[in-house]
Amino acid sequence: MTAPHTPPSATTPAGTTPAYETLSALLHTRYSCRAFLPQALDRATIDRILAAAQRTASWCNAQPWQLTIASGATLARLRSALQAHVAAEPPAPDLPWPREYRGVYQERRRECGWGLYEALGIPKGDREASARQAAQNFTMFGAPHVAIVTSDEALGVYGAVDCGAYVANFLLAAHSLGVATIAQAALAAYPSVLREVLGIAQDRSIVCGISFGLADTAHPANGFRTQRAAPGDSVTWRD
């Protein structure tokens, strides 16, 4: 018989719990993988990721996320179709991209981009090399699997917010199993391609993609890490 669930009581170190320490370790060590090994994951591993992520909280428990997962020949067709459209058409995402990055958000965005390019040996101002790296988004960085995340378009922004929470939990669940991931807004830039290749219905808003598999740990892109602001920078206390 399985014992009923009880909250963790042991603390390590003082003031925390083993569960907190595990979650904190996952959050501190997960990173966006930008170079994958080609071998596919077994279905049981993917199912475990999906089972954990499905526990995501959502507005009115609507659970609006739907995933279309492409692998193998279908993923190869998707790569080819996306790369052809990138060269010929401007982006036209279902959900509007940021109007602008300003202030500290622009600073963080630049720091992230410059840090990645430095890890890859791309000098500042080399637009041709940086464009080649950006185009890797549409190869899914060589990942053997990609999940396209969609929401019911009638749910609007709240459906997208719920999907964002789901994506975060998918990334952490994958990392807990040794699976590398990268969430990609870029893949939502060409929704007509995704609908045509993957059969996604018009009433589903395409939110983003998640490419996943095993990391190529020898690739310099995977040595790059972003920084986070101090927690106090994101909080205003009103006592």
C-alpha positions in Angstrom: 0.0 0.0 0.0 1.3 3.5 -0.9 1.6 5.8 2.1 -0.4 9.0 1.9 1.5 12.1 0.7 2.7 14.4 3.5 4.7 17.6 3.1 8.5 17.2 3.5 9.6 17.7 7.1 13.4 17.2 7.0 15.3 20.3 6.3 18.6 20.8 4.6 20.1 23.3 5.1 18.2 25.2 7.8 15.1 26.9 6.5 14.7 24.8 3.3 13.5 21.3 2.4 14.9 18.5 0.2 12.2 19.3 -2.3 13.2 23.0 -2.5 16.9 22.0 -2.9 16.0 19.7 -5.8 13.9 22.3 -7.5 16.6 25.0 -7.0 19.3 22.8 -8.4 17.2 22.1 -11.5 16.5 25.8 -12.0 20.1 26.8 -11.5 21.6 24.1 -13.8 19.1 24.0 -16.7 20.2 26.0 -19.8 19.0 26.5 -23.4 20.7 23.9 -25.5 21.8 25.1 -29.0 23.5 21.9 -30.2 22.0 18.4 -30.0 23.2 14.9 -30.7 21.2 13.2 -33.4 20.0 10.1 -31.5 16.3 10.0 -30.7 14.9 9.6 -27.2 12.9 6.6 -26.3 9.1 7.1 -26.1 9.0 6.2 -22.4 11.3 9.2 -21.5 9.2 11.6 -23.5 6.0 10.3 -21.9 7.5 10.9 -18.5 8.2 14.5 -19.4 4.7 15.0 -20.7 3.2 13.4 -17.6 5.0 15.8 -15.2 4.3 18.9 -17.3 0.6 18.1 -17.5 0.4 18.9 -13.8 0.9 22.6 -14.7 -1.6 25.0 -13.1 -3.8 26.9 -15.5 -6.6 29.5 -15.5 -9.8 27.8 -14.4 -7.9 24.5 -15.0 -8.5 25.0 -18.7 -5.2 23.3 -19.6 -5.2 24.9 -23.0 -1.9 23.6 -24.2 -1.7 21.1 -27.0 1.5 19.7 -28.4 2.4 18.4 -31.8 5.6 16.5 -31.6 7.6 16.0 -34.8 10.5 13.5 -35.2 12.2 11.6 -38.0 11.0 12.2 -41.5 8.3 14.7 -40.4 10.9 16.8 -38.6 13.1 16.7 -41.7 10.3 18.0 -43.8 9.5 20.7 -41.3 13.2 21.8 -41.3 13.3 22.1 -45.0 10.0 24.0 -45.3 10.9 26.5 -42.6 14.3 27.2 -44.1 12.7 27.8 -47.5 10.2 30.3 -46.0 12.8 32.1 -43.9 14.6 33.0 -47.1 11.5 34.1 -48.9 8.9 35.5 -46.5 8.8 37.9 -43.5 7.7 36.5 -40.1 3.9 36.5 -39.4 3.3 34.9 -36.0 -0.2 34.2 -34.6 0.7 36.1 -31.4 2.3 39.5 -31.6 5.9 39.7 -30.8 7.2 42.4 -28.4 6.7 45.8 -29.7 10.1 46.8 -28.5 12.8 45.9 -25.9 13.6 49.0 -23.9 15.6 49.9 -20.8 16.9 46.9 -18.8 15.1 44.4 -21.1 17.1 45.6 -24.0 20.3 45.5 -21.9 19.6 41.9 -21.0 18.7 40.9 -24.5 22.0 42.3 -25.8 24.0 40.7 -23.0 22.4 37.4 -23.9 23.2 37.7 -27.6 26.7 39.0 -27.2 27.5 36.3 -24.7 26.4 33.6 -27.1 28.3 35.1 -30.0 31.4 35.4 -27.8 31.1 31.7 -26.9 30.9 30.9 -30.6 33.8 33.1 -31.6 31.6 35.5 -33.5 32.9 39.1 -33.1 30.6 42.0 -32.5 29.4 43.6 -35.7 29.7 40.4 -37.8 26.2 40.4 -39.1 26.7 37.6 -41.6 28.0 35.2 -38.9 25.3 36.2 -36.4 22.6 35.7 -39.1 23.9 32.2 -39.8 23.7 31.4 -36.1 20.1 32.8 -35.9 19.2 30.6 -38.8 20.1 27.6 -36.7 16.7 28.1 -35.0 15.1 26.7 -38.0 17.2 23.6 -38.0 16.1 23.1 -34.3 19.8 23.1 -33.6 20.0 19.5 -34.8 17.5 18.2 -32.2 15.8 14.9 -32.9 12.5 16.1 -31.6 10.5 19.3 -31.6 7.2 20.0 -29.8 5.0 22.8 -31.2 2.9 24.3 -28.4 -0.5 25.7 -29.3 -3.5 27.2 -27.4 -7.2 27.6 -28.2 -7.2 31.0 -30.0 -10.5 31.9 -28.2 -8.6 31.9 -24.8 -6.4 34.8 -26.0 -3.6 36.0 -23.8 -4.6 33.9 -20.8 -4.3 30.7 -22.9 -0.8 31.8 -23.9 0.1 32.6 -20.3 -1.0 29.1 -19.3 1.1 27.6 -22.1 4.1 29.6 -20.9 3.8 27.9 -17.5 3.5 24.5 -19.2 6.6 25.2 -21.2 8.6 26.0 -18.1 7.5 22.8 -16.4 8.3 20.8 -19.6 11.8 22.2 -19.5 12.4 21.4 -15.9 10.9 17.9 -16.2 13.1 17.2 -19.2 16.2 18.5 -17.4 15.4 16.2 -14.4 15.7 13.3 -16.7 18.9 14.4 -18.4 17.1 15.7 -21.5 18.3 19.0 -23.0 15.8 21.6 -24.3 15.4 25.0 -25.8 12.1 27.0 -26.0 11.9 28.7 -29.4 9.7 31.7 -30.2 11.3 31.8 -33.6 9.5 28.6 -34.7 6.1 30.5 -34.3 7.2 33.0 -36.9 5.9 30.9 -39.7 2.6 29.4 -38.5 1.4 28.6 -42.1 4.4 26.3 -42.5 3.7 24.5 -39.2 0.0 24.1 -40.1 0.8 22.7 -43.5 3.5 20.2 -42.4 2.0 19.2 -39.1 -1.7 19.5 -39.7 -2.3 22.1 -36.9 -5.9 23.5 -37.1 -6.6 27.2 -37.7 -8.3 27.6 -34.3 -5.1 26.8 -32.5 -2.8 29.8 -31.8 0.9 28.7 -32.2 2.7 29.9 -29.1 6.3 28.5 -29.5 8.3 25.4 -30.1 10.5 23.3 -27.8 13.4 21.4 -29.4 14.7 18.6 -27.2 17.0 15.7 -27.1 20.5 14.9 -25.8 23.0 17.8 -25.6 26.2 17.9 -27.6 28.2 18.9 -24.6 31.4 19.4 -26.7 29.8 22.2 -28.7 30.8 25.7 -27.6 27.3 27.0 -27.7 26.4 24.7 -24.8 29.1 26.2 -22.6 27.3 29.6 -22.6 25.1 30.5 -19.6 22.8 33.5 -19.1 22.6 35.4 -15.8 19.6 36.3 -13.7 18.8 39.5 -11.9 18.7 39.5 -8.1 15.2 38.5 -6.8 14.8 41.9 -5.2 15.0 43.5 -8.6 11.7 41.9 -9.5 9.7 42.6 -6.3 8.1 45.6 -4.7 7.0 45.1 -1.1 3.9 46.9 0.2 3.5 46.3 4.0 
